[in-house]
Amino acid sequence: MENVITVKNLTKRYEGFTLDNVSFQIPEGAVVGFVGENGAGKSTTMRAILGLVSADKGEVEILEHRIGEKDQSWREQIGVVFDECNFPGVLKVKYIQKILRNMYRSWDDEKFLKFVTRFELPLDKAVKDLSRGMKMKLSIAVSLSHDSRILILDEATSGLDPVIRNEILDIFREFIEDGKHTVFLSSHITSDIEKIADYIMLIHNGKLLFIENKDEILYNYCIVRCSKKQAELIPEELIMGKEENEFGVSVLVKNKGRLLESSFESRAGAVDESRIVFDRAGVEDILIYLVKKEESGKGGRSR
C-alpha cells in the first residue's frame, strides 16, 4: 500500500512546548484518527505537515513531494478544514465558488453546488450569519470541490450536534470508498474516531505514543478491574496504564488474549476471591490511561 504522507523526525520548538521527533506514515485509502489532549501537539503537527509553520527539524513528504520544494502543485490535491471557518464574514456563499474557481485549476462548480444542496447551505446568506454547523459544512464542501486526494481535518466536527457529525462522517466514508482517497482527522470526540478510523494515532506532550490499527486496538485492549493483589499477577509487559482506588485497581492491558493465556484468572483467584471484570477499552479510555501513565512517570505535568 502506498504512503501518501510520510513524516520523519518532525520537531518544532516553542517556549514551554516541543513537538519532539515525530515520525509516522499514512497509507493511501485509509482514515487516520489523531487523538490527544489539548496542547498535545495535534494542530502543530498538522500545520507543519501543510507547511503553515516551519519545522526546526525533520522531513515531510506529501504525495511524493517534499514540503519546501518549489513545485507546489500538490496543494491542489489537499483539502483542509480547521476548527474555524476562514472565509470573510461578509462574503455570501454563492460568491465563494467564483473566487475559488480562480484559485484552483481543478475547481468543480457542479460538485460544489451538489454539496451546497446536500448540506442545505443558503446561497444568499453571508458567512457570518451561518451557524457553526453550517460553517463547517461550507468548509467541507469547499475541501471536496477540487481535486482532493487527501483531506486534513483539525477538529472539524467539534461543537457540532450528533446528527450533523454523523452526516459529515458519512461524507468522509464516501470520500475513501474508491481506495484512492485518504482522511487525516483530529478530534476530541473519540466516538467519531471509533466510527470511522482505520488507524489511531495518539500524541501526548509533543511525543507520538503510537499509531496502530483501530480494530486491533479495540479487539486486544481491555481494562481489567480486580484487587491490588490480583493486579500484581498481570505480566508487566502487558500493562499500558493503571488506576488505583479504595475499591481496587483498574489496569489497561494491551492484549487480553495473551493475558488469559498466562493463566492470570486461575492464579488471581488463588490469591484473592475478589471478582475479576474484563471491560472493553475504547479510544477515550486508552488515551486517558496512557496520558496518566506518561505523567506519573514524570512526576506530574511539565507545562
C-alpha positions as CSV (number, residue, x, y, z in Angstrom):
1,M,0.0,0.0,0.0
2,E,1.4,3.4,-1.0
3,N,2.0,6.0,1.7
4,V,0.6,9.4,0.8
5,I,2.1,11.2,3.9
6,T,5.5,10.4,5.4
7,V,6.8,12.3,8.4
8,K,10.4,11.8,9.7
9,N,11.7,13.3,13.0
10,L,9.4,16.3,12.8
11,T,10.5,18.8,15.5
12,K,9.1,22.2,16.4
13,R,10.1,24.1,19.5
14,Y,8.0,26.8,21.2
15,E,8.5,28.3,24.6
16,G,7.2,25.7,27.1
17,F,6.4,23.1,24.4
18,T,8.3,20.9,21.9
19,L,6.9,18.7,19.1
20,D,9.6,16.1,19.6
21,N,10.9,13.9,16.7
22,V,7.5,12.8,15.5
23,S,7.6,10.2,12.8
24,F,4.8,8.3,11.0
25,Q,3.3,7.2,7.7
26,I,-0.3,7.5,6.4
27,P,-1.3,4.9,3.8
28,E,-3.5,5.7,0.8
29,G,-7.2,4.8,1.2
30,A,-7.2,5.0,5.0
31,V,-8.8,7.1,7.6
32,V,-6.3,8.0,10.4
33,G,-7.7,9.4,13.6
34,F,-5.4,11.7,15.5
35,V,-6.1,11.9,19.3
36,G,-4.5,13.6,22.3
37,E,-5.4,16.1,25.0
38,N,-5.5,19.9,24.4
39,G,-1.9,21.2,23.8
40,A,-0.6,17.7,23.0
41,G,0.7,18.8,19.5
42,K,-2.1,17.8,17.1
43,S,-2.6,21.2,15.4
44,T,1.2,21.9,15.4
45,T,1.8,18.5,13.6
46,M,-0.9,19.2,11.0
47,R,0.2,22.8,10.4
48,A,3.8,21.6,10.0
49,I,2.7,18.9,7.5
50,L,1.0,21.6,5.5
51,G,4.0,24.0,5.7
52,L,1.9,26.6,7.6
53,V,4.6,26.5,10.4
54,S,8.2,26.0,9.7
55,A,9.7,22.9,11.4
56,D,13.0,23.2,13.3
57,K,14.0,19.7,12.1
58,G,12.6,16.8,10.1
59,E,11.2,16.0,6.8
60,V,7.6,15.9,5.4
61,E,6.6,14.3,2.2
62,I,3.0,14.5,0.8
63,L,2.1,12.7,-2.4
64,E,5.8,12.2,-3.1
65,H,6.5,15.9,-2.8
66,R,8.7,17.3,0.0
67,I,7.4,20.3,1.9
68,G,9.6,23.3,0.9
69,E,10.1,22.3,-2.7
70,K,9.4,25.0,-5.4
71,D,6.7,22.8,-7.0
72,Q,3.5,23.5,-5.0
73,S,1.1,21.9,-7.5
74,W,0.4,19.1,-5.0
75,R,-1.6,21.5,-2.8
76,E,-4.4,21.2,-5.4
77,Q,-4.9,17.7,-4.1
78,I,-5.1,18.6,-0.4
79,G,-8.5,19.5,1.2
80,V,-8.0,21.3,4.5
81,V,-10.6,22.1,7.2
82,F,-9.7,23.7,10.5
83,D,-12.0,24.2,13.6
84,E,-12.9,27.7,12.4
85,C,-14.3,28.8,9.0
86,N,-11.7,31.2,7.5
87,F,-13.8,32.8,4.8
88,P,-14.5,36.5,5.2
89,G,-17.7,37.0,7.2
90,V,-19.3,39.4,4.8
91,L,-18.9,37.0,1.8
92,K,-22.1,35.3,0.6
93,V,-22.0,31.6,0.0
94,K,-22.9,32.0,-3.7
95,Y,-19.8,34.1,-4.3
96,I,-17.3,31.6,-2.8
97,Q,-17.2,29.4,-5.9
98,K,-16.5,32.5,-8.1
99,I,-13.4,33.3,-6.0
100,L,-12.2,29.7,-5.7
101,R,-12.7,29.0,-9.3
102,N,-9.8,31.4,-10.0
103,M,-7.6,29.9,-7.2
104,Y,-7.9,26.1,-8.1
105,R,-7.3,24.8,-11.6
106,S,-9.2,21.7,-10.6
107,W,-12.2,23.6,-9.1
108,D,-15.5,21.9,-9.9
109,D,-18.6,24.2,-9.8
110,E,-21.0,21.3,-10.3
111,K,-19.5,19.4,-7.4
112,F,-19.6,22.4,-5.1
113,L,-23.3,23.1,-5.9
114,K,-24.1,19.5,-5.3
115,F,-22.6,19.7,-1.8
116,V,-24.4,23.1,-1.2
117,T,-27.7,21.4,-2.0
118,R,-26.9,18.3,0.1
119,F,-25.9,20.4,3.1
120,E,-28.8,22.8,2.6
121,L,-26.5,25.8,2.6
122,P,-28.3,29.1,1.9
123,L,-26.6,30.7,-1.1
124,D,-27.7,34.2,-0.3
125,K,-26.5,34.2,3.3
126,A,-23.3,35.8,4.5
127,V,-20.7,33.5,6.2
128,K,-21.0,35.5,9.4
129,D,-24.7,34.7,9.6
130,L,-24.3,30.9,9.3
131,S,-24.4,28.6,12.3
132,R,-21.3,26.8,13.4
133,G,-22.6,23.6,11.8
134,M,-23.3,25.4,8.5
135,K,-19.8,27.0,8.5
136,M,-18.2,23.6,8.9
137,K,-20.3,22.1,6.2
138,L,-19.3,25.0,3.9
139,S,-15.6,24.4,4.7
140,I,-16.0,20.7,4.0
141,A,-17.9,21.4,0.7
142,V,-15.0,23.6,-0.4
143,S,-12.4,21.0,0.5
144,L,-14.2,18.3,-1.6
145,S,-14.9,20.5,-4.6
146,H,-11.4,20.5,-6.1
147,D,-9.2,17.5,-7.0
148,S,-8.6,16.5,-3.4
149,R,-6.9,13.1,-2.7
150,I,-6.2,13.8,0.9
151,L,-8.5,15.6,3.5
152,I,-6.7,17.0,6.5
153,L,-9.2,18.0,9.2
154,D,-8.3,19.6,12.5
155,E,-11.3,19.3,14.9
156,A,-13.7,19.7,12.0
157,T,-16.6,18.0,13.9
158,S,-16.1,19.7,17.3
159,G,-19.1,21.6,18.7
160,L,-21.5,20.1,16.2
161,D,-24.6,18.2,17.2
162,P,-24.6,14.3,16.7
163,V,-26.9,14.4,13.7
164,I,-24.6,16.8,11.7
165,R,-21.5,15.0,12.9
166,N,-22.9,11.7,11.6
167,E,-23.8,13.3,8.3
168,I,-20.3,14.6,7.9
169,L,-18.7,11.2,8.8
170,D,-20.9,9.7,6.0
171,I,-19.3,12.1,3.6
172,F,-15.8,11.0,4.7
173,R,-16.7,7.4,4.2
174,E,-17.9,8.1,0.7
175,F,-14.7,10.0,0.0
176,I,-12.5,7.0,0.7
177,E,-14.7,4.3,-0.9
178,D,-12.5,4.0,-4.0
179,G,-9.4,3.3,-2.0
180,K,-7.5,6.2,-3.6
181,H,-8.5,8.9,-1.1
182,T,-7.3,9.5,2.4
183,V,-8.5,11.3,5.5
184,F,-6.3,12.5,8.4
185,L,-8.7,13.6,11.1
186,S,-8.0,15.0,14.6
187,S,-10.9,15.1,17.1
188,H,-11.6,15.3,20.8
189,I,-14.8,13.3,20.0
190,T,-13.4,9.8,20.3
191,S,-16.7,8.2,19.4
192,D,-16.3,9.7,15.9
193,I,-12.8,8.4,15.6
194,E,-14.0,4.9,16.6
195,K,-16.8,5.0,14.0
196,I,-14.6,6.0,11.0
197,A,-10.9,5.5,11.6
198,D,-8.8,2.6,10.3
199,Y,-5.8,3.7,12.3
200,I,-5.4,5.6,15.6
201,M,-2.5,7.9,16.2
202,L,-2.0,9.1,19.8
203,I,0.2,12.1,20.8
204,H,0.9,13.4,24.3
205,N,3.1,16.4,25.3
206,G,4.6,16.6,21.8
207,K,5.6,12.9,21.6
208,L,3.9,10.3,19.4
209,L,2.9,7.4,21.7
210,F,1.7,5.1,18.9
211,I,0.0,4.6,15.6
212,E,-2.0,1.3,15.5
213,N,-4.8,-0.4,13.6
214,K,-8.1,0.6,15.3
215,D,-9.8,-2.7,15.0
216,E,-6.8,-4.5,16.6
217,I,-6.7,-1.9,19.4
218,L,-10.4,-2.3,20.2
219,Y,-10.2,-6.1,19.9
220,N,-7.0,-6.6,22.0
221,Y,-7.0,-3.8,24.6
222,C,-9.1,-4.2,27.7
223,I,-9.5,-2.9,31.2
224,V,-9.0,-5.4,34.0
225,R,-10.8,-4.5,37.3
226,C,-9.5,-6.5,40.2
227,S,-7.9,-6.3,43.6
228,K,-4.4,-4.9,44.2
229,K,-3.0,-8.4,44.9
230,Q,-4.5,-9.8,41.7
231,A,-3.2,-6.9,39.7
232,E,0.3,-7.8,40.7
233,L,0.0,-11.0,38.7
234,I,-0.6,-9.2,35.4
235,P,2.6,-9.5,33.3
236,E,4.3,-6.1,33.3
237,E,4.9,-6.1,29.5
238,L,1.1,-6.1,29.0
239,I,0.3,-3.2,31.3
240,M,-0.3,0.1,29.5
241,G,-1.7,2.1,32.4
242,K,-3.2,1.7,35.9
243,E,-5.6,3.4,38.2
244,E,-5.9,2.6,41.9
245,N,-8.7,3.5,44.3
246,E,-10.1,2.3,47.7
247,F,-12.1,-0.5,45.9
248,G,-9.2,-2.0,43.9
249,V,-7.3,-1.5,40.7
250,S,-8.2,-0.9,37.1
251,V,-5.4,-1.9,34.6
252,L,-5.3,-1.1,30.9
253,V,-3.9,-4.3,29.2
254,K,-2.8,-4.2,25.6
255,N,-3.5,-7.9,24.8
256,K,-6.4,-9.7,26.5
257,G,-5.6,-12.9,24.7
258,R,-2.1,-13.1,26.0
259,L,-3.3,-12.2,29.5
260,L,-5.7,-15.1,29.5
261,E,-3.0,-17.4,28.1
262,S,-0.8,-16.5,31.1
263,S,-3.3,-18.3,33.4
264,F,-3.9,-15.0,35.1
265,E,-7.5,-15.8,36.1
266,S,-6.7,-19.0,37.9
267,R,-3.7,-17.6,39.6
268,A,-5.5,-14.4,40.6
269,G,-8.4,-16.5,42.0
270,A,-6.0,-18.4,44.2
271,V,-4.6,-15.3,45.9
272,D,-7.9,-13.4,46.3
273,E,-11.6,-14.2,45.9
274,S,-12.4,-10.7,44.6
275,R,-14.3,-10.7,41.3
276,I,-12.3,-10.0,38.2
277,V,-14.0,-8.0,35.5
278,F,-12.8,-7.5,31.9
279,D,-14.2,-4.4,30.3
280,R,-13.9,-3.2,26.7
281,A,-11.3,-0.4,26.3
282,G,-12.4,2.4,24.0
283,V,-10.2,5.0,22.4
284,E,-11.0,7.5,25.1
285,D,-10.1,5.0,27.9
286,I,-6.8,4.3,26.1
287,L,-6.0,8.0,25.8
288,I,-6.7,8.7,29.5
289,Y,-4.7,5.7,30.8
290,L,-1.7,6.3,28.6
291,V,-1.6,10.0,29.4
292,K,-1.8,9.3,33.1
293,K,1.0,6.7,32.8
294,E,3.2,9.2,31.0
295,E,2.5,11.9,33.6
296,S,3.0,9.7,36.6
297,G,6.4,8.7,35.1
298,K,7.4,12.3,35.0
299,G,6.0,13.2,38.4
300,G,3.3,15.5,37.0
301,R,2.7,17.8,34.1
302,S,5.7,19.8,32.9
303,R,3.7,22.6,31.3
